Amino acid sequence: MFYEPKDGHGLPYNPFKAIIAPRPIAWVSTLSEDGVANLAPFSFFNGVSDVPPIVMFSCAPPTPSQNKDTRANCLATGEFVIHVVAHEMRDAMNVSSGGYPADVDEFEAAGLAKAPSTLVKPPRIADAPVAMECKLFDSLPLPGPNGQPGYTVIYGEVVGVHIADAAIKDGKLDVGSYNPLARLGYHDYSTVFDVFSLTRPS
């Protein structure tokens, strides 16, 4: 099949997100100006630079059922923490994705213990295998349909990294030790179980 997105795809469900898969998940913690902790997952996420380390994730526009507190908190305070979602934390991640009011602490809703961050104010997930403390580098509002607000891309400079000791093996980050969760399309997810190496041609 071929379709032009502006004209629609003709399928019962939009295939676009399923095409770009698997996608890593940014499990983002923030703190509101009133001091309320917020935690939410985002699957439009990746690293864009390693020197300096810059990451990005993209927030959907607010809807009547979801206020997108993460976006508001990042832009208001300039600080956030991105966690890697281990396979065993998938249910807690899913709970934190709900459209809760701004005064609800998703750490508590998902039954997750907090740990203090070192260089930023938002707390981090105590049991996450990897947590990256970030300072807001830039943000980019994207156009939405029919002149409506669209997604907002949040760029953050990673200023501190927490890695669980058990995830370090032979001096390397052992991704297989925690099997990070990835988003596919629709309601589907995958997990990194199979890890192999390829040597680049010289």
N, C-alpha and C positions, 0 to 999 in steps of 0.2 A: 504494500500500500504506500501511497504518498499523500501527505496532507500539508497544507499551509496553516500554521497555528492560528493565524488571524481569521481563518475561515472555519476552524473547528476540525476535530479528528474523526467524528462519526462513530466513535466507540463508546461503550457504556461508561468507561473510566479513562481518564487522561493518562496516556502512556508516557508522558515526558519524564516524570520522576523515576519511572521504572527503567527508562533508557540509561540514565546516569546512575549506575549502580555497580557495585555497592558504594555507599557513601558513608564516610566516618561520621560519628555523632558527637557534636559538642554538647556536653552536659554543663550548662553555664549557671554559675551562682553569682548573684549580685546582691547588693544591699540598697534599699530605698533611702531617700533622704531622711525618712522617719525612722530608719534603723530596722526595717523589716527585711528578713532574708528571703530571697527568691531563688528558685531552682527550676530550670526547664531545659529540655533537650532540643537541639536544632540539627537537622541533617543536611542543610546546605552549609558545609564546613570544610575548611582545609587550611594547610599552611601555604603561605605565598612567598616566604623568604626565610632563609636560615641565618643570615648575617646582615642585619640583626634579625632575630627570630620574630616574624610577623605572622599572625593567624587571622583568619576571617571567618565570620559566620553571618548568615542572612536571616533576618526576622521578617515574618509575614506582617502585613499591616493589621492594625487592630480590627476586631470584629465585635458585634454586639455581645458575643459570648466569651471573647478573650481580649484582655486589655494589652497583652504583650508587655508585661511589666519589665521583662529583661531589657528590651530596647530602651524604655524610658529610664531605667536605672543606669544603664551604661552611659547614655548621653548626659544624664544629670550628674553622675558622680565620677565618670571617667575610669571606673575600675570594675573588673570582673575576673572570675576564675573559670577556666575551661578544664573539665575532667574528661578522661577517657572512660567509656562505659564498659566494664567487664561483663562477660556473659552472665555471671552469677548475679549481677545487679540489674538485669533486664526488667524485672517486675517493678522494682523501685523507680527505675527510669520512666516506665510507662505511667506509673501513678503520678509522677511529677509533671507529666505532660498535660494534665487536666487544666481546664480553664477556671482556675481559682480566683477569687477576689484578691485585690492587691494587698489586703491585710493578712492573708494566709501565708504561713511559712511552709513551703513545700518540703523542706527537710523533715519537718515534723509529720506532715501528711504522708510522706513516703517511709517514715521510720528510719531515717538516716542520721547517724551521729555527725556532729560538726567538729571541725578542728580549726584552730585559728590559722589564718594565712600569715605570712611573714612580712610582705611588703605592701599588701593592699588590705583594705578593710573587709571586703566580703569574706565570709567563712568558706572553707572548703569541705568536701566530703571526706570524712576521716578515713574511710576504707577504700577510697578510689585508688587504683594502681598508679595513676598519673594525674597530677593536677598542675595546671599552668596558670600562674598569677599574671594578669595582664593589665596594662594601662592602655586606655583608649588612644589609638594612633590617628584614626580618622573614621568618618562615616559617610556613606554614600546613599542617598535616597534614590530608589529606582522608580520609574514611571509605572503606574497601574493602569488598568483598563478604563477607557472612557474618562480620562482625566482624574481618576480617583487615586488616592495614595497607594503606592506599591510597597514592595519589600524595601528594607533598609539593610545595607551591608555594613557590618561593624568590623573594623580592623583594630587589632590589638597588638601591642608589642609585648612579648613575653619577657617579664622582668624577673621571674622566679619559677623554678620547676621543682615539684615534689615527685619523687619516684619511690615506690615501695621497694624495700631492700630485696624482697623475694622476686622482684621483676628484673633484677640485674644478674646476668649469668656470663661469666668469662669476659667481663668488662663491657658487655653489650646489653641493651634493653631487650629482654626476652618477651616478645609480644605473645608468644604461645603460652606463657605462664598465666595470662589472664584472659586470653581469647576475646579481643575487643569486639563489640557489637557493631554491626553496620546496617544501614537502612537500605532496603531495596525499593520496591514501589508499593503503592497501596498500603496494606497493613502488614507487609512482609518484611522480615529482617533476616540477617545472616550473621554468622560468627566466623572469625578467622581461626580455623583449626589447622589448616594445612599451610606450612611455611617452607619455602624452598628458596634457593639462591641461584642467580644467574650472573655470570661475569661479563661485563661490558667488553665489546671489542676494543682493542687499543687503536 
